[in-house]
């Protein structure tokens, strides 16, 4: 059914919805917290709810036609392993980006390492954790692995759809390379299982750990964590080792998931 959905409409409605929301909220002179909460609700609940609700009703279909609990338990060990490798790669890739920028733009490195205050309002913290850990993974998987992936596969090829949708996913995240490879893994999981719940769980596990890191601000792993310009060089060796190992494992996982997949859109089971 995702093949019938128009990706451009989803993008257009999301952009227009966010613009209208920001204009109204700024005109009302609401607080920063209110602005953030309402904007995220529009982006992750209102617009997707209207868009996907329309298509599911139009095709007289249920969300359970694309989500299934069958076989999920068998995938859980692999999902946790994939998340561990993905996080290790993202942490070490962040170091590599800082390492490359430090000699030419130390001011940018300092900006990237700067800690931004997070409001400690209990309600806001609960909402933010829920959005990062649950709501965003569900909506983003429906958007990127559901609509964009299936549309791009139909218009190009199996790997064309995977790479294009993953590239768009990476561009919309700060960790472009890590998010791109994460998108490739999530896409392969969906294509291989034809069950959107599998990449959703992968995304939820990943984002739950990210939410914990955001509010708990862990200093581990001590040998990899970068907090200052000096750390970039002092902790270069362990980060380089982790980057190399995690990159090999991540690429290996992509080859493992991609083995034996059909190349043409018409060969994919609907």
N, C-alpha and C positions, 0 to 999 in steps of 0.2 A: 504493500500500500504506500510505502514511503516514496516509491517511484512516481506516484501521482501528485505528490506535493510539490509546489513551486517554491524553490529555495529563495528566489528573488523576492517573493512576497514576504517570506519570513524575515529576511534582512531588512526590507523596506519598513515593515510594521514595527520591527524592533527599534530602528533608527528614529522613525517618526514618533513612536511612543515615548522614547527617552527624551527627545527634544521637547515634546509637548509637556512632559512631566517636569523637566528642569525649568522650563519657562514659567509654568504655573507656580512651582514651589519657590522659585527665586522671587517672583512677584509677590508671593505671600510672606516673604521674608521669614521662612521657617528656620529652625536650628539646623546645624550641620548633621546631627544625628538623624533628625526627621528626614532631611534631604536624602541621606544615604539609605535609610530603611525603605522609604517609599520608592526611590529609584530602583533598588534591587528587587522589590516586589513587582514593579512594572516589568522589569527585564526578565525576571526568572519565574514569574507566576502569571501575571495578567496577560501579557502578549502571547507567551507560549500556550496558555490555557485556551485563549480564544482561537488561536491558529490551529493547534492540534485538535481541539474540540470540534471545530468546524469540519475538518477532514475526516475524523473518525465518524462523526454523525453522517456526513455525506456518503461515506462508503459503508454505512451501517456496520461498522467494525468496532471491536473492543480493544483496549490497550493490552489485554492479555493475549491478543493475537501476535504481539511482538515481544512480549515478556513471558518467560516460562521458568518455573522452578525445577523442571526436569533436568537432571544432570548437573545442577549447580554445585552440589556438594563435592563432586569429583573435580571441579575446576578450582575450588578454594585454595588448595596448597599452591597451585601454579600462580594464582592471582597474587597471593601474598609474596611469593618469590619474585614475581615480575615487579611488584611495587617496590620491594627492597632494592632491586637492581636499578630501577628507575630513579629512586631517591638518591642512591649513591652516585649515579651519573649526574644528576642535576646539581648536587652539592659540589662535586668536583669540577663540573663544567662552569659553575659560578666562579670558582677560584680561577679557572683558566681564563675566563673573560676578564676578570680583574687583573690577572697577571699580564695580559696583553695590553690592557688600557693603562696600567700604572705608569709606564715610562712616558706616555704621550698625553695623558689626561688625568693626572692625579686628583684634580678637583672633582672629576666625575666619579672616580673610585670612592672618594670620601663621601660624596652624595649617596652613592649606592650602599655604602656601609652605615649610613646614618639611620638611627632608630627613630621610627615615627611613632608618636604617642597614640595609644589606643584607648578610647573612652572606657572607663571601668564601670559604667552603668550596667547592673546585672542583666536587665532586659535586653540591652543592646548586645552584650556579650553572648547571651543565649541565641539571639536572632542571628548574629554573625556566624557563630559556630554551626547553626542549623543550615544557613545558606551555603557556607563553604563546604561543609561535610556531606550534606544530603541534597539540598535543592539544586545547587549548581551542577553537581555531577549528573543528576537525572535529566535536567533540561539540556545541558550541553551534549549529552549522549544522544538524546532525541534529535537535536539540531545537527550535530556534526556527523555522528555515525549513522543516524537515521536518514534525515533528509539529504544533507549534502553528499554523504558517501554514496548512497544509492543513486542519486541524480547524476553525480559525476561518473560513476561506473557505467550508467546507461548511456552517457554522452561520449565517453572515451573508452576505457578498458578497465579491467579489474585493478591493475596497479596504478593506472592513471587516476582513477577515483580515489584510491587509498592515499596516494601522494598529494593530490590537490587538496582534498578535505583535511588531511593532516597538516599541510602547510598553512592553510587558513586558520586552523586550530592553534598552531604554533605562533602565528603572527599576533593573535589576540591575547597571548600570554607573555609575561615578562621573560620567562625562560623559553626563548623561541626554539632552540635546538632540542632541549629536553622535552618540551611540550610537543614538538613535531614527532619525535620518536615515540613518545607516549601515545600520540594520536595514531601512529602506524600500528602499534601493538593493539590498541583498542579496536581499530578497524579490522585487523586480522581476526581478533577474537569474535567480532560480530559476524564477519563473513563466514568463518569456519563453523560457528555454532548456530547461526541464524536466530540468535536469542539475544536481544538487546540488554537483557538483565546481566549478562556476563560482563560486558565492558562497563556497565553502570556500577557493578560491585567493585571492579578494578578501580574506577574513578573515586568511589566512595571511600575505599580503604586508603587510597593515596591522599585525598583531600582531608580525611579525618586526621591523619598524621600531620598534615600541613596546618590544620586548625589548632592542633595541640601545640605545635611549635610556635605558632603566632602568639598564643596567650601564655604559654608556660616559659617561652624564651629559653630553651635549653642551651647549655654551653657545650653539650656533647655533640658529636665526638670531639674531644678536646684537640686531638691531633689534626683535625680537618677544619674546625670552625674558624672563620675569618672575621675578626672584629676591628682590625686596623690595617693600615697600609703596610706596617712591618710584618704582620702575620702572613701576608701574601707570599713573601720570600722565605720567612722562617718555616712555613708549613708547606713549602712547594713540593718536597719529595713525597710525603704521604698522599697529598692530593693528586699528584701526577700518577702515582701507582693505582689509586682508586679509580681515577678517570680511565686509565688504560684497561684495567680489569673489567669495570662496569660497562665500558663501551663494547668490549669483546662479547660479554655476556648478553648485552642488550641486542646487538646485531645477531648473535647466535639465536636468541629467542625469536627474533623476527624471521629468520630463515626457517626455524623450527615450525612456527605458526603458518608460514607461507608455503610450506611444502605441499605439493599436490593440489593447490587451489586452481580452479578454472581461470583461464585468461580472458575469455570473452563474456560479456554481460549475459548473453542468452544461455550460457551454461550454468548460471547461478540458480540455485533453487529459490523459488519465490516464497 
